Amino acid sequence: MKKDIILCGVGGQGILSIATIIGQAATQTGINLKQAEVHGMSQRGGDVQSNLRLSTDTIYSDLIPQGAADLIISMEPMEALRYLPYLAKDGVVVTSNQPFVNIPDYPATDKLDEAYRKLPHVVQLDIEQAAREAGNARSSNMVLLGMAAPYINIIGVEQLRQAICTIFARKGEAVVEANIRAFDAGLKQTVLP
């Protein structure tokens, strides 16, 4: 079994935290993992992308070839569209539906909506609003991870929860609990196709 995942977003949104949690869960469950991170701009507002390859077998490359990604997890809707050439025909896109307008020629919302309507498997949510409703506006990345959890399926939901606890443990119980609530809020929003 294998799962190729592209994580993307804008610097400062928490994409690399998602990658760390998935990596921790994979390690805890004995799943092989290769990761390649690409930081377009190493500053807040620049694009951030990471390839995660998970498998029960040996993985020889850390880069996902075009047309092979099972899942794109994106904190930002336009960023997900950049990586569509990498998405497999039956792949899933899990993304925020709220743009982070960080460039002058950012596409109009109707253009983004039109592009998403053409995709067969998309899960979208206002993750910032869901995080606020869960009690911590800063945990929108954990809402997104919760939305994506059923599609990661090589790693179980409980393994992801445990990894969240491990990664955030040094920040204290309140932070761990806030991130678990946000993860669970995202998980509740996901409807499998």
C-alpha positions in Angstrom: 0.0 0.0 0.0 1.2 3.5 -0.8 0.0 7.1 -0.6 1.6 10.0 -2.4 0.7 13.4 -0.9 1.4 17.0 -2.0 1.1 19.5 0.8 1.0 23.2 -0.3 0.1 26.6 0.9 1.6 30.0 1.8 4.5 30.5 4.2 3.3 30.8 7.8 0.1 28.8 7.3 1.3 25.6 8.9 1.9 23.3 6.0 5.2 22.1 7.4 3.5 21.3 10.7 1.1 19.1 8.9 4.0 17.3 7.2 5.7 16.8 10.5 2.6 15.3 12.1 2.0 12.9 9.1 5.7 12.0 9.3 5.5 11.3 13.0 2.4 9.2 12.5 4.1 7.2 9.7 7.2 6.6 11.9 5.1 5.5 14.9 3.2 3.0 12.8 6.2 1.6 10.9 5.3 3.1 7.5 8.1 4.0 5.2 8.4 7.7 4.5 10.2 10.0 2.1 9.8 13.7 2.2 11.0 16.5 -0.1 10.2 20.1 0.9 10.3 23.0 -1.4 10.1 26.5 0.1 9.4 28.9 -2.7 10.2 31.9 -0.4 11.4 31.3 3.0 9.3 34.0 4.4 5.7 34.6 5.4 3.6 34.9 2.3 5.8 32.8 -0.1 4.6 29.5 -1.5 5.5 26.4 0.4 5.2 22.9 -0.9 6.2 19.4 0.4 6.1 16.0 -1.2 5.2 13.1 1.2 5.5 9.6 0.0 4.2 6.9 2.4 4.4 3.2 1.7 4.4 -0.3 3.3 7.2 -1.1 0.7 10.5 0.5 0.0 10.4 4.0 -1.5 13.2 4.9 -3.9 12.5 8.6 -4.6 11.3 11.4 -2.5 9.7 13.3 -5.4 6.2 12.5 -6.7 6.0 12.2 -10.5 3.4 14.1 -12.5 0.0 12.3 -12.5 0.8 10.2 -9.5 -0.3 12.2 -6.4 -3.2 10.5 -4.6 -3.9 13.6 -2.5 -3.3 17.3 -2.6 -3.7 19.0 0.8 -3.7 22.8 0.5 -4.1 25.6 2.9 -4.9 27.9 0.0 -7.1 27.3 -3.0 -4.9 28.7 -5.8 -1.9 26.9 -4.5 -3.7 23.6 -4.9 -4.4 24.4 -8.5 -0.7 24.9 -9.2 -0.1 21.2 -8.5 -2.9 19.7 -10.4 -0.5 18.3 -13.0 0.8 16.0 -10.3 -2.7 14.7 -9.2 -3.7 11.2 -10.3 -6.9 10.9 -12.3 -8.7 9.5 -9.2 -6.8 11.8 -6.8 -8.5 14.0 -4.2 -7.9 17.7 -3.4 -8.6 18.8 0.2 -8.3 22.6 0.5 -9.4 25.7 2.2 -12.0 27.6 0.2 -10.8 31.0 1.4 -8.1 32.7 -0.7 -5.0 34.2 0.8 -4.5 37.0 -1.7 -0.7 37.6 -1.6 0.0 38.6 -5.3 -1.4 41.4 -7.4 -2.8 39.2 -10.2 -4.5 36.7 -7.9 -7.4 35.1 -9.9 -11.0 36.1 -9.3 -13.0 33.8 -7.0 -15.3 32.7 -9.8 -12.3 31.5 -11.8 -11.1 29.4 -8.8 -14.6 28.0 -8.3 -14.8 27.1 -12.0 -11.5 25.2 -11.8 -12.6 23.3 -8.8 -16.0 22.3 -10.3 -14.1 20.5 -13.1 -12.3 18.2 -10.6 -14.0 14.9 -9.7 -12.9 14.7 -6.0 -12.7 17.9 -4.0 -13.3 18.7 -0.3 -13.4 22.4 0.6 -14.1 24.3 3.8 -13.5 27.7 5.3 -10.9 26.2 7.6 -10.2 29.5 9.4 -13.9 29.8 10.4 -13.9 26.1 11.5 -10.8 26.7 13.6 -12.4 29.7 15.3 -15.5 27.7 16.1 -13.3 24.9 17.5 -11.8 27.5 19.9 -8.4 28.4 18.3 -8.1 30.5 15.1 -4.5 29.5 14.8 -5.3 25.8 14.3 -6.7 26.0 10.8 -4.0 23.7 9.6 -5.2 21.0 12.0 -8.8 21.5 10.6 -7.3 20.8 7.2 -5.4 17.8 8.4 -8.7 16.5 9.9 -10.5 17.0 6.6 -7.7 15.0 4.8 -7.3 12.2 7.4 -9.9 9.8 5.8 -8.0 10.1 2.5 -4.6 9.5 3.9 -5.9 6.0 4.9 -2.4 4.4 5.0 -2.3 6.0 8.5 -5.3 5.8 10.8 -7.1 8.7 12.4 -6.0 7.6 15.9 -2.3 7.6 14.7 -2.7 11.1 13.5 -4.2 12.2 16.8 -1.4 10.6 18.7 1.2 12.4 16.5 -0.5 15.7 17.2 -0.2 15.0 20.9 3.5 14.1 20.5 4.4 17.1 18.3 2.6 19.7 20.4 3.3 18.1 23.8 6.2 20.6 24.6 3.7 23.5 24.2 1.5 22.2 26.9 -1.8 20.4 27.4 -4.0 23.4 26.4 -2.2 23.6 23.0 -2.5 19.9 22.4 -6.2 19.9 23.3 -6.9 22.9 21.0 -5.2 21.2 18.1 -7.1 17.9 18.7 -10.4 19.9 18.7 -9.5 21.6 15.4 -8.5 18.2 13.9 -11.8 16.7 15.0 -13.7 19.7 13.6 -12.1 19.0 10.2 -12.7 15.3 10.4 -16.5 15.9 11.1 -16.7 18.0 7.9 -15.4 15.4 5.6 -17.8 13.4 3.5 -16.2 10.6 1.6 -17.2 10.4 -2.1 
